[in-house]
Amino acid sequence: MRVLFVVPPLAGHVNPTVAVAAELAARGHESAWTGPAEVLSGLLPAHARLFPSGDVPGPDSGGYAALHGRWRDLRGVAALRFLWAEALVPLARAMVPGVERAVAAFCPDVVVADQQAPAGAMVARRLGIPWVTSASTSAEFTRPFAGFPKVGAWVAEQLAGLLAECGAPPGWDPRFSDRLVLVFSTPELIGGAEPFPAHYACVGPAFGARPPGRDFPWTRLDPERRRVLVSLGTLNQEAGSRFYAAVLAAGERLADRAQLILAAPRHLTGPVPAGVLLQEAVPQLRLLPHLDAVVSHGGHNTVCESLAHGLPLVVAPIRDDQPIVAQQVADAGAGVRVRFARARPDDLHDALAAVLDDFGPHRRAARRIQASFAAAGGAATAADRLEGLV
């Protein structure tokens, strides 16, 4: 079997496909990727087969760094509108020719298209190739626009316009395959009372190999204190200077029992207390087994990786799907949601104290979700379902 993954240039959307591809390779199948090579080449394994598709949206954008700079300070509906109108729709439009070339060169039996890379679904449907949705965030499965119907209608209009522009038939949603939707989460985290359709496979998170990271000072982890990772991910750090200050102030009040490992640019944090371990970047998957809790922006990857290790979270969402994922964590009981823009040291202190309680409800809930992830099967189950299509 040959599987072509169509992905956007976002680490959290690429990582699960790397894990699934590794499982497929172990079973004798072939995989390839298509998407913006400028970014994907740094996210995929060295041996990965990559077909470039999609340039930087907008002829005068100045590259993905400039696009990110324009998006970084947006919040709420403004951030969502920018994501679709300035990034995802132009990217899909730009990717279509490259996806067509990738299909012609690789001859896939199945196309796995990320929810935020609709070019894959459009090309596969037109060419009659079975296509599958890769849902690398659980936000779309809890009716995210139920309270904002005009926003939901606007997103639908953007997709309808894209289909019409690319000559695709109307009346279908390229975000959701009617044959198989791989959901990299479980109902225990997603919540909701309505059961999923039979072709939705909640496989849990899939963790693939990551590019080698920087060295980490493992000997500086304090064995006498609880250890808490504070991370805003790779795309949100520049917005975090005020948040970092509040976290450090809260951590000082817990310094006798908790050590903060702060993943942040040094120029944004200022001086840090002696007991805080400050690193520009951390090898997150390798570090998680040594931790007791995580403070996060609510990125789906970080949330799932933390819960897969039974770690409760303090979640401070910033934009896009993060408020939805953060609310899923809170509703599941696996953590505490706090405000990002108005975070106060007192609030963060109380939240940290709650998730560090070994006998509290948050740790029990985190371990319940951890068990559901393990039972779901991750990349192995995803590979099973893909094999079942061919």
N, C-alpha and C positions, 0 to 999 in steps of 0.2 A: 504494500500500500504506500502511496505517495501522498503526503499531507502538506499543503501550502498554508502557512500562517500569515494572515494579513493583519498588521499591527500598526498602531500609531507610535510616534517617537516618545513614549513614556515608559519609564522603567517598570512601574507597577502593572502595566498591561503586557509587557514583554516577558517578565519573569515567569509567570505561570506556563507560558507556552514553551519555555526552555525546559521546564520540568517534564511536561507532557512529551515533548520531542525526545528527551532522553529515554523515557519509558518506551516510546515507540521504537527507538533505535535498538533497545535491548531485545525487542521482539522481532527484529529484522526488517522494520519499515524505514522509509526515508522521509525526511522532513526538510523544508526550506522555508524561508521567510521573505516577505516583501514589505517594504516601507521605506521611509527616508533614511538612506544609508548614512547620512551625516551623523545621525544620533545612534541608529541601531548597531552600527559597527562597534560601538563601545559597550553595548549591552548584551550582545550575543557571544556565545563561546567562539573561540578562535577558529574552530573547524566548521562553523555554521555556514550554510549556503544561503547567501543573501542576494536577492534581486532588487535593485533600487527602484523605488516608485514614490513619486511625490517629492516636490521641491518645497522650499519654504513658502508658506502661503503668502501671497502678495508680492509683487515685483520689487517693492521698495521697503520690504520689512527689515532688511539688514540681518537676516539669519534668525535661528531659533532663540538665540540669546536676546535679541531685540524684541521678538514677539513675547518672550517671557517677561521682559522688563515692562512691557505695556500692560500685561495681565496681572503682575505681581501685587499691585496695590488695590485691585478691585475687590469688591465684596458683594455678596448677595446676588440679586438679579442681574446687576451690571456684570459680574464675573461670569454668570451663566450665559448671558447674551454674547459676551466676548468669546467665550469658549466655542459656542456654536457658529456664530456669524463670522468671526475673525480667524478661527483656527480649524475646527473640525470640518465644516462644510467646504472651505477652500482647500483643505488638505485632501478631502475625499475627491474633489474635482481634479486636483493635480495628480492623485494617485491612479486614477482609472487607466490611463495609457500604460503605465508601468506594470500594473496588475495584469493587464491583458498580455503584455510581453512575458511576464513571469509565468502565466498559465501556459502560454505557447511553448516556452522553453522547458518547463518542468513537467508538464502534463500530469497535474495532480488528480488523484482519485477523489479527494475531498479538499474543500477549502474551509479553513477555520478563520472566520472573520471576527475581529474584536468589535465590540459594540460601538466603539468610537472610530472605527475604520470601515464605514459602510461601503467604500469602493469594492471591498472583497465580496460582499453580498451581491452587489449590483452586477459585477462582472460574472460571478459564478452562476447567478440566476439566468442571465442572458445566454450563457454558453451551455446551460443544462448540466452543470456540475453540482453534485450534492454540496451544500454548504451548511456550516455549523456556526453557531454563535459562541464566541468566547466572552463570557461575562466576568471580567476581572474586578468588578466592584458590585456589591449587592444593592446599591442605591436604587436601581431601576425596578426593584422587585417589591417595593413597599409603597407604591402609588405616590411617588415623590411630589407630584404636582396637584395632589388632591385638594390642598388648601390654596393653590394658586392656579386656577383653571386657565387664566389668560396666558400664563407662562407656558403651561403644557401645550396649549393651542399654538403658541408661537413656535415652540420646538417642532411640533408636527408640521407647521407650515414650512420651516426650514428644510425638513427632510423631503416634503412633497415637492418643493421647488428644486431640490437637488435631483430627485428622480426624474422630474420633467426635463431638466436641463441635460441630463445624461441619456435621455431617450429610454428610460426604464418605464415599465407600465405603472400606473398609479394604483393606490389602494392597498399597499403592503408596507411593512415597516422593516427596513434593512437592519435594525438593531436586534431583531428576534427571528431566528430561524424557525420554520414550521416542522423541521425534522429533528433537530437536537440543539438544545441550549445548555452549554456547560457553565454551571454556576459555581464559581470557586468560593463557596461558603456553604453553610448549612442552615436549616430552619431555626435551629437553636439560637443563632445569632440574628438572622434576618427578621424573625418574628412574623407577625401577621396571622390572621385566622384562616385565610383562604388557602387551600392546598394548591400546590403547583401542578400544572399540566403534566401528563405522563412523559412528554418528551423533554422536560426540564430535568437535568441531572445535577443535583446538589452534590458535587464531588468533594467539597471542602477545599482548603488552600493547597496549592501545589508549589513546592519550593524547589527551584532549580539551582544549578551551580551559578555562582556569582563571579565576576571578574576579581582577580586578586586585589585585596584592599591594602591599606597602609598597615604598618606594624601597630600593635596595640600594647600598651604597658600593663600586661596582665598582672604583674607582681604588685601593682599599685591598687588593685582591688582589695578593699578592707574586709577580711574574713569575719570581723567582729561586728560589722554593721550590715543592715539591710541595704541592698544596692538597687538604685533606681535610674533607669536610662531616661534622659530627657532629649527628645528628638522631634524636630519639625520637618523631617524628611529632606530631600535634596532640593526641592523647588521653593520652599517657603522660608528658608533661614533668614533671608534679608529682611523679612517683615517682622522678625521676632525680637528686636532689641528690647522693647518694653516688656515683653513676656519673659524673656530670659532674666531680666532684673527681678521681676516678681517671683519667679521660681527660685532664684538664688536666695532671696529674702526668706521665702518659706522654708527652704532647705536649711538655712542657718538655725532655725528654731527646732529642727529635727536632727541637727548634726551629731548629737550623741548616739543616735540609733540608726541613722540612714546616711549613706554616701550617694551623692548625685554624680552620675556620669553624664556630662553635658556635651552633646554633639552639636557644635556650633562654631561659626567663625569667630576667632579670637577678637577681631576688631569690633564685634557687636556686643560682646559680653562685658568688656572692661575687666578690671581685676576680679578674680574669683577667690572665695575663701580657700584656705589651705587644704581642707578636706575634700574639695570638689575636684573631680577628674575631668578636665576639659580637653576635648579632642575635636579637631576640625571634622573628622569623619570616623566612624567606628565600623568594625566588621559585624554588623547587626546579628546575622544568623548565628555566628559563632559566640557572640556575647550573651544572647538571650538565656541560655541555660545557666548562666552565672548570676541572674538577676532575680529580684523579688517583685518588681512592679515597673511600669512604663508610663511616662508622660508623653503624649503624642498629639499631633494635630488632627488625628482621625483619618489619615491615609489608610486605604483598605489593606494594603500590603502590611504596614506596620501593625495595624490592629490584629489581623489574622495571624501574623507571625508571633505576636505576643500571646494571644489566646491559645495558639497551638502549643505553647510552653506553659500554659496554665497561669499566666501572669495577668492580674487585674490592671486596669488602666485608669489614668486621669486623662480625659480627652478634651482638648481645646480646639474645636474646628474653626477653620479660617474661611473656606470657600468651596465651591463646586459640590462634590458629593460628600464632603467631610461632615457637614451638619447632620446628614441623614445617617451616615455610618456611626457618628458619635451618639446619636439618639438610639440606634440599635444596640450599641454597647450598654447605654444606660438602662434601656428598657429590659435588656436581658439580665441586668443586675451585675454585669461583669466590670463595672467601673463607674466613675463619676464624671459627668460632663460639666465643664466650667467655661466661662466666656473667655475668648482669646483677647479681644480688643480691650476689655475692661477687667482683665484678670487682676485680682488683688492678692497680696501675700497671705492674708488671713484665709481667703477662699482656697487657695492652693495648699496651704498648711492643712486645713481640715480635710481636703480631698486626699492628700497624700497619707495622712494618718488613717483615713478610712480604708484605703486599698492596701496599706501595709499591715492591717490587722489579720493575722493568720486565721483567726476564728470568725472573722466577719463574713457577711454574705457575698461580698464582691469576689473574694478568693474562691468560695464554693461555686459561684456561678461561672467563673473563669475556668475552673476545672471541669465543670459540666460541658461547657462548650469545647474544651480541649478533647474530651472523650468523644463528642460528636464529630469533630474533625478527624480523629483517628479512625472512627468507624466508617466515615464516608469514603476513605480510600485515596483521595487526592489524585495524583497523576495516574496511578494504576487504574482507577475507576474511569477516569477520562479516556485513557487508551482503550479500555474495554468497550466503552460506548462508541468510540470512533471505529473500532474494528467491526462493531455490529452493523455499521452502515454499508459496508462494502462486501 
